[in-house]
Amino acid sequence: MVAAQILTAGTRIVLTYRSTDHWATIDEDGGIILTATGGTPYGRVDEAGAVARGTKTCQGMNEWHIEDATGVRISLRTLRDRAVASGAL
């Protein structure tokens, strides 16, 4: 989604697991850098989500969200689906 400019480098995303928010930043290559790990890039949202949650698996597209200007959280899957519907992807 970075290549299609749906997300840009520096975009912060959040995953909430067991009432705890886990924040990450999208890097220039579309990788995910978890705030808690301070720099390890993960190539897939599923992998970053599993690390953040401390679980073996994670459906990252459903669990990671952006937060819009009003504080509403939108899943990466919803963002992707909207981009597909509009022809951007």
C-alpha positions as a printed NumPy array, in Angstrom:
array([[  0.   ,   0.   ,   0.   ],
       [  3.025,   2.269,   0.339],
       [  3.893,   1.832,  -3.349],
       [  0.311,   2.819,  -4.248],
       [  0.512,   5.774,  -1.824],
       [ -2.412,   4.494,   0.234],
       [ -0.049,   4.627,   3.224],
       [  3.046,   6.787,   3.445],
       [  6.328,   6.295,   5.248],
       [  5.984,   7.584,   8.78 ],
       [  2.335,   6.587,   9.13 ],
       [  1.669,   5.319,  12.648],
       [ -0.476,   2.223,  13.052],
       [ -1.894,   0.644,  16.185],
       [ -2.899,  -2.845,  17.266],
       [ -4.896,  -3.292,  20.472],
       [ -4.441,  -6.611,  22.242],
       [ -5.717,  -7.379,  25.73 ],
       [ -6.545,  -3.707,  26.289],
       [ -3.007,  -2.569,  25.417],
       [ -2.212,  -0.423,  22.381],
       [  0.887,  -1.48 ,  20.444],
       [  2.145,   1.269,  18.113],
       [  4.281,   0.926,  15.014],
       [  5.456,   3.085,  12.131],
       [  5.465,   2.291,   8.42 ],
       [  8.952,   2.715,   6.92 ],
       [  9.934,   3.781,   3.375],
       [  9.92 ,   0.185,   2.12 ],
       [  6.506,  -0.608,   3.601],
       [  8.025,  -2.415,   6.567],
       [  6.596,  -2.138,  10.051],
       [  8.754,  -0.866,  12.904],
       [  7.322,  -1.605,  16.336],
       [  7.732,   1.298,  18.728],
       [  8.478,  -1.102,  21.606],
       [ 11.377,  -2.786,  19.789],
       [ 12.86 ,   0.487,  18.633],
       [ 13.905,  -0.331,  15.124],
       [ 13.513,  -3.939,  14.038],
       [ 11.641,  -3.793,  10.714],
       [  9.098,  -6.502,   9.988],
       [  8.167,  -7.181,   6.378],
       [  4.586,  -8.247,   7.028],
       [  1.854,  -6.889,   9.259],
       [  1.06 , -10.465,  10.324],
       [  4.6  , -10.93 ,  11.624],
       [  4.705,  -7.562,  13.397],
       [  1.315,  -8.262,  14.94 ],
       [  2.371, -11.663,  16.241],
       [  5.467, -10.114,  17.842],
       [  3.437,  -7.283,  19.393],
       [  0.882,  -9.74 ,  20.762],
       [  3.397, -12.375,  21.788],
       [  1.512, -15.004,  19.796],
       [  2.448, -17.347,  16.953],
       [  0.05 , -15.816,  14.453],
       [ -1.889, -12.639,  13.794],
       [ -4.259, -11.504,  11.071],
       [ -2.413,  -8.234,  10.695],
       [ -4.623,  -6.631,   8.065],
       [ -7.588,  -6.952,  10.436],
       [ -5.771,  -6.094,  13.642],
       [ -3.562,  -3.134,  12.687],
       [ -5.351,   0.203,  12.283],
       [ -4.599,   3.753,  11.325],
       [ -6.149,   6.485,  13.401],
       [ -7.778,   9.293,  11.436],
       [ -7.764,  12.956,  12.458],
       [-10.893,  12.456,  14.572],
       [ -9.465,   9.452,  16.435],
       [-11.498,   6.863,  14.541],
       [ -9.529,   3.683,  13.9  ],
       [ -9.675,   2.094,  10.449],
       [ -8.233,  -1.364,   9.836],
       [ -5.614,  -1.859,   7.159],
       [ -7.981,  -4.35 ,   5.516],
       [-10.7  ,  -1.701,   5.275],
       [ -8.175,   0.769,   3.841],
       [ -7.076,  -1.793,   1.263],
       [-10.666,  -2.706,   0.38 ],
       [-11.536,   0.97 ,  -0.12 ],
       [ -8.459,   1.425,  -2.327],
       [ -9.427,  -1.597,  -4.427],
       [-13.015,  -0.348,  -4.775],
       [-11.815,   3.092,  -5.891],
       [ -9.335,   1.625,  -8.381],
       [ -6.272,   2.886,  -6.501],
       [ -5.058,  -0.704,  -6.072]])
